[in-house]
Amino acid sequence: MTLPLEADPGERAALFSTLRSHHRHGTEIHVLNMDLDPLRQISRVTLDGQVNLNAEGISRSLQLSVWDPNSVLHFDTGDPGDGTLFHDNCLRAVKRIWVPELARAWRIPVFTGPVTMLSRTGDLLDIEAQGMEWRALTDVPLHVEKKGKRVVDAIESIMRECCGERRFRFPQEIKARLQKDAVCGEGDEDLWPWNVCRRLARSINCQIYYDGRGVCVLRRNRVSGSPVWTFRAYHRRATVTDPVKFETADEELFNRAKVTGKFGVWGSARAPAKHRLSPGRMGRNGVPWRHTIIEENEDIKTEGEARARAKHLMNRQLDEMLALSFTALPVYHLDPGDRCRVESRETSATFVLREASIPLLAGTMSVGFQKRVHMPAAKQAASGRTKKGRKQLRKHRKEQRQERRERRKERREKRQDKRERRQERRRRS
């Protein structure tokens, strides 16, 4: 959850109450260098944009549309000026939410990452940027973390030495140690720093990602406890704007998990007896029905670790059994992997946020899938939402009227020619 660390529960409650109702908001777009030092703002020339969340790959991506008729944001590989925009820059998107109870605006960073694509068509500039993980998805010189080192320290060392990262938020109470050397290097994608770090994080039941500030975060996977956010579809302050779509698949109906580790140790867990998917309730005539998900993890050396991992897999599988998709009012502080809940008149369910699209200016967010939730810049200009767009719109409509007049004139001339030929034939006969 991307919120200021110094925020107290009262301030958070005021912000959450504001997000569930009509509120004033704004957007800031900052251009940064690779050390995340601010260079300039481009908020005034930003037409629209969105941030996509993904728990499986790069956690965040940004799509931005900028109206730049004066070529202020020129990009040039040979221009050393700080005002230029190229792939050696980062972008940061910040949402400002005015909270009446606090009588001030709350700033929530929703994206920080390097520019990966620039495209200019006339006065329109389309920009794409990826999360900070993108810089760690490449080959690096050989780097080895020795067996026996704390896993948390090994992950931090890899990101610090191989990628130049300096901003971390890691838990220090995890004492697990490396069971073998962790190697980063060139060639195979499995040796890329980010893939190695994700593999190490999974071995200790943790998730690693970058939040909206551009901070590298390591946290335990939440399989229990209260949800970070509840989407309601029937409350007087409902935030869900479309009917909630629920879907299950038979290949996802696991009710037992088994984990095998090193030296032949193994552990298992199954759905609770009161759960609708428990082996007993899914069975017939006293014969239980089991569908097992199996994982092999060489970092596990004891049966206790194997049972704990199997329990985690089972709880996560029960949370992800339902595939939910809906649209709702934007919630800007959510991170991929957050535990959320949706409540509707038909059903209620707790789920893990895997995909979402958050608009930066106006619109509704999509949960459970990614889609375009902002208006393309070309369409905005054509719809007259900018001064130059209104001028182009008037010109376009004038040209359309002129074309219609010319087509009508041609049709009249053709009809007149037909009448004259018909009359000429009558006179000859």
N, C-alpha and C positions, 0 to 999 in steps of 0.2 A: 504494500500500500504506500503510494508516494505522497506523503504529507510531511510538513515540517516536523522535525524531531522534537522541537521545543513546544509543540502544541499540547495544551492540556485537554482533558476530556470534555470540559465545558465548551471550549472553542470548537472542537471537532463536532460536538452535537449541534452547535449552531450552524456550522457549515453543512452538515448532512441534512438538516431541516431546510436550509436554503435550496439545496440541490433537488429536493423533492417538490419544489414549487416554482412559480415564475420568478426569475431573477435576472439581474443585470450581469453581463459578462463581457469580457474583452479578450483579445489575443495579442501576444507579443511574439515576434519572430526575431531572433538575434543571430547574427553571423559571428562565429567564433573561429579562433585558430585551433590547431590540433592540441594545444595545451588547455583548451576550453577558456581562454581569455577572451572577453567580449571585444569585438571590433566595431560593429555598427548594428543598427536596427533596420529592418525592412518591413515593419508592420504596416505602414501606410500604403505601400504598394502591393500588399498581399490581397489577392482576390478571394481565395479560399484554399482549403486544404483539409487533410485528415491524417490521423495516426492509426496504423493497424497494429494490433497486438497478436502475438503468436507464441504459444507456450512450447512449441516443438522446435522451431528453428531460431532465427534471429528474433529477439523478443519484441522489437519495435521497428516500424518503418514509417517514413513520412512522405507524403505526396503534397506538393505545394504548387499553386498557380499564382504567378506574379504578373502584374500589368506594368510594363516598363517601356513606355513610349519614347523616353529620352535616353534610353540605353545607359542608365545610371549603373545598373548591375551588369556591366560588360564583363565577360570572362575571357581571359587570354592567358595562355601558358607562359608567355614571356613578360607579362606585366607584373612587377613585384609589388604593386600598391596594395595596401590593406583593404581598399574599397572594392577590389575585384572579388569575384566569386568563382572558385574552382574546386578541384578535388582535394586540395590541401586545406579546405575549410570545413568546419562543422556548423550545424544549425541547431538552435534550441527553440522549442515552442513552449510558451508559458500561457496558461489560462488564468485570467483575473476574474474572480467571483466576488461580487459585492455582497457582503453579509450584513444585513440591516441590524441584527442583534449586536454585532461587534462594532458597527459604524466604521468599517474599513473594508478594503478589498483583500482577498486572500489569493496569493499567487501559488499556482500548482504547476510545476514543470511536468509536461506530458511527453517530451521527447528531447533527446540530445544525441547527436550522432553525425558521422561524416557524410559529406555529399558524395553520391555515387552516380548520379546521372543529371545532365543538364541538356535542355533542348529549347531552342528559341525558334519561334515562327513569327516573324514580324515583331510586334510589340508584346507578344505573349511569351513568357518564360516558364517552362515546366521544370520543376526540380524534384528529384527523389533523393532521399537520404536513408541510410540504414542505421540500426543501433550500433553502439560501440563494439559489440561482438564481432562486427564485420572486419575490424582490424586484426582480430585474433584468428580469423579463418584463413590462414596462409602459412606457408612453410617458413621456418626459422632455423637459425644455426642450432646445432645439436645442444640440447640442454637436458640434464639428468637430475632428478630428485631421488636421493638415495633411500633405500628401504629403511624403515624405522622412523622416519620423520613424520610429524603430525600431518594428517591429510589437509587440514585447514591451512597450515603454514606452507605446505607444498603448493597448494592452489594459488595462494597469494604470491609465492616466490615465482611461479611460472608466469603469472600475469604481470608481475613487476619487472622481471628480467627479460622476458621475451616480447612484451607488448608495451612496456613503458607506462603501465597503469600505476597511479598513485592514490586513487580514491577507492576505499574499500569499506564495506560494512559486513563484517564476518563475525559469527558467534565464536567465542573463545572457550566455551565450556565443553566443546567436542574434543575428546581425547584420543579418538581413533588414529592409528598410525598406518603408514604404508606397509603393505605386505610384500611388495616387490618394488623395484625401481620404476619410477614414472619418467618416460622418455618423450621429449618433443624434438622434432627435427624436420628434415626435408623429405619430399617424396609423397608417401602415403598420406591421405587425408586423416587417417586415424592418429597421426603424429602432430597434427596442427594443434596449437596451444588450447584453443577453445574446446575442441573435441576431447582433448585429454582432461581438461578441467571438468567438463560435464560428466565424463566417465568417473572421475574421482568423486564428484559430488553425489552421483547416484549410489556409489558404494557406501556412503554414510547416510543415505536416505535424506539427501538435501537437494535443493534446487539452486542453481546459479544463473543469474541474469543481470542485466543492466536496467536500472530504474529510469524514470524520466529526467533525473538530474544528471545522468551519466555516471552514476556510482555503481561499482561492481558489488552486487549483493549476493550473499550466500545465506540461505535460510533453510530450516527444516521443512520438509513437506508436511503440510497440515492435512491430517485425515480425520480430525475430530475437532470439537470446539465450535464456538459460535461463528457464523459467516461474517465476512468483512462487510458485505452489502446485501440487502434484501430488495429484490425487484417485486413490486406488488402490482397486480392487474385489476384489482377490484376495490382497493382502499379509496377513501375520499381524496387522498393525495397520491393516486396511482401514478407510477412512473413507466409502466409498460404501455406502449402505444398501439401494438398489434397483437392479435391472438398468439399465444405461446404454442409453438409446435414441439411436440414430444415424439421421439422415435426411438425404438429399441431394435437391435439386430441379434439374431440367434448366435452369431459368432462371438458376441460380447457377453453372453450370459454365463459367466464363470461364477461358480459358487465355492471354489476351493483353490488355494494357491500353494505351490510347493517350490521350495528354494533348495538347491543343492550347492554345497560349497566344497572347499578343499578337504582332502583326506577322507572323502566319502561322507562327511556330515550332511545332514539335511533337516529341514523343518517344514511344517505345513500349518495352514490355518484354513478355516472354512467360515462361511457366512453364519451369523448367529442363528440360533434355533427359531427365534421369533421372526426372522426376516423372511419375506415372501420367496426369496431364492434359496433358502437353506436346503441342504440335501434331503432332509426329512419332508419338507412341505412340497418339494418338487418330485418326490418319489411316489410310487404306487404300491398299494397292498403291503406296506411295511418295508419295501425295498427302496433305499435312498438312491437319488439320482445325483451324480457328480459330474461336473465339467471343470477340469483343472487347468490352470495357467501355470506353466513351469518356467523357472528362471535359473540359470547357472551363473554363479558368482564366485570366482576363485578367491576373492578377498575375504570371504567368510570362512572362519576356521573352527567355530564352535556351534553347537546345536542351539544355544540361546540366541546367537546372532542370526542364525537361519530362521528360527521361529519368529523373531522380531521383524525380519525382513518379509517373511511370508504374511504376517499380520498386516504390515503396511501395504503390501500388494493387494491383499483382499479388500481392505477398507477403501483403497483408491479405486479398485475395480467396481465396487458397489456404488461409489460416487459417480463414476464415469459410465455407468450402465446406460443412462438416458442421454440421448443426443438432443439438446435443447437449442432452439433458435427463435429469436424474437427481436423486436426493436424497442428501444426505450429512450427516455430522456438521458442525455449524456452524463456519465459519471467519470470524472477526469482523474481520480486518484487511484483507480484500480490497476493492478499489475497482472501479467500473465501468471497463471497458477494460483490466483487468489480463490479462496473458498467462498462461494456466493450461494444465494438461495432465491428461488422464484416462487411466488404464491399467486395462484389464480383460482377462479371458482371451480375449475375442473380438477386440478391437482396441485400439489406442492412438491418441490424437490430441491435438494441441495446438490450443487454441481461445482466443478472446478472450471474456472474461466480459461478456456483454451484459445479462443479466437474472438476478436472484436474489432470494430472499426469506429473510431471516435471522431466526429467532425470538429474542426477548429473554429469555425465561425457560426454556422447555423445548420440545423438538421437534427436528426435522431441517430443514436448509436445502434449498431447491430451487434448482437451477442450470439455467439455460437457459430458465426460465419463472418466472412469479410466481403464487403461490397463497397461500391462507390457511394459515399454518403455526403459528398459535396458536389457542387455544381461546377463543371469544367469551365475554365477561364473563357474559352471561345463562346460557350453558351451564355455566360454572364455578360460578355461584351455585346453579343447579339440581342440579349434581352433588355439592354439599356440600363444596366445597373451601374455603369460608369459614365462619366461625362463624354469621353470619346466614344464609348459604346452607344450612347443615345444619338450622337451625331451620325455614326455609321448606320444605326437602325433607321433613322429618318432618310438617309441617302438610299438605303436598300429598299425601303418601302416606295420611295419615289421612282426608283428604277423599275420596280414591279408594276406600278401603275402605268408607267410609260409602255412597258412590254404588253400589258393587257390592252391598252388603247391601240397599239400597232396591230395586235392580233385581230381585234374587232374590225379595224380598218381593212385588213386583208380579207376577212370573211365578207365584208360588204362589197368589196371590189369583185370578188369571185361570184357572188350572187348577181351583181350587175352584169358581168360578162355572160353568165348563163342566160339571163333574160334577153340580152341583145342578140345572142346567137339564136335563141328560140324564135324571136320576132323575125329575124332575117330568114330563117327557114320557112316560116309561114308566108312571107311575101313571095318567095320564090315558087312556092307551091300554088 
